[in-house]
Amino acid sequence: MQRPLHLIPAMLLACLLAIAAGCGRGGRDYSRWTHLPAEGWAYGDTLMLVPADTALADNDSLVSRPLRLGVVHTSAYPYSNLWLEVTYRGDHKVYRDTVNLTLADVYGRWIGKGFGSYYQREVLLTPEADIDVRRPVAVRHIMRLDTLRHIDRIGISVEE
């Protein structure tokens, strides 16, 4: 049985409207990654990561969502863990977390996901952080050495 040709444009319009309705704005994920210098990450260097894109006018300010920290390192990283200090602002409060991020198991195998010589490891810092996404999240390493090498990127994300 053939369909009448005059119904094809109506069916096409109905499909396009259904697709457009599914593309509505949902919750926004805020994340920011930064590359570290090839010569290493100095002990006194604090990374300032602003989760919100400040070029957008419709950013939220205070959100209550999970806060994650991510690290990308190379297989030449000489330690099994990474100690970090993470500081962020919430509703009239400053939060500071000390994080011991385990990168390798007791046998020296990398825990993170990746391929080649790069591995990414993420950790949930807090399940519900009251965080102001327009203010920077400060991350610094607190390892017992001057310059930390073989860490490629550090990132944070505030997710739905």
Order of alpha helices (4+ residues) and beta strands (2+ residues): alpha-beta-beta-beta-beta-beta-beta-beta-beta-beta-beta-beta
